[in-house]
Amino acid sequence: MSSIAYFGTGCFWGAERRFWQMPGVTETSVGYMGGIVKNPSYEEVCTGTTGHAEMVKVSFDESKISYQRLLEEFWTMHDPTSLNQQGGDIGTQYRSSIFTTTPEQYVTAVSSRDVYQGVLTANGLDEIATEIISADGVEYFLAEDYHQKYLKKNPLGYDCHSSTGVAYPKIGISI
């Protein structure tokens, strides 16, 4: 069964590459969500006035990879304790975000956040600042073509992904 997930981890180029490399992920794209402007351009999003976050849309085969496994990758590929910033990328478009597409995704995302927060707290790190909200009524706007699979076209391109350096705990087996 094919499902959709949306993740914001700062700059979308590196996050898209991390997701497209995962077995069971069938397609990725980058775009914008959570703002007030229809069909925003990258330049508009970068002004901080549209309210959009840079997002990765992940299509995945649930028989090959679980939403939980995608979340584990999400939490560790960036610093979810950093508000509106990842490394040198600063602004609301770089906020940590999860837009859930089902009630089950919402429950799983919140649960995974709580588990990861426990590990972060034990390591002396701050509270997670990630927004977790339903994608119902929130439109995903595809980013410009030059952003799509950017790091496939430019293998040495910019890949800002700061991290807490804390692994997601192995609680069970995630496909």
Summary of the structure (lengths in Angstrom):
residues: 175
radius of gyration: 15.1
end to end distance: 14.0
largest distance: 42.4
contacts: 546
relative contact order: 0.25
helix: 31%
strand: 23%
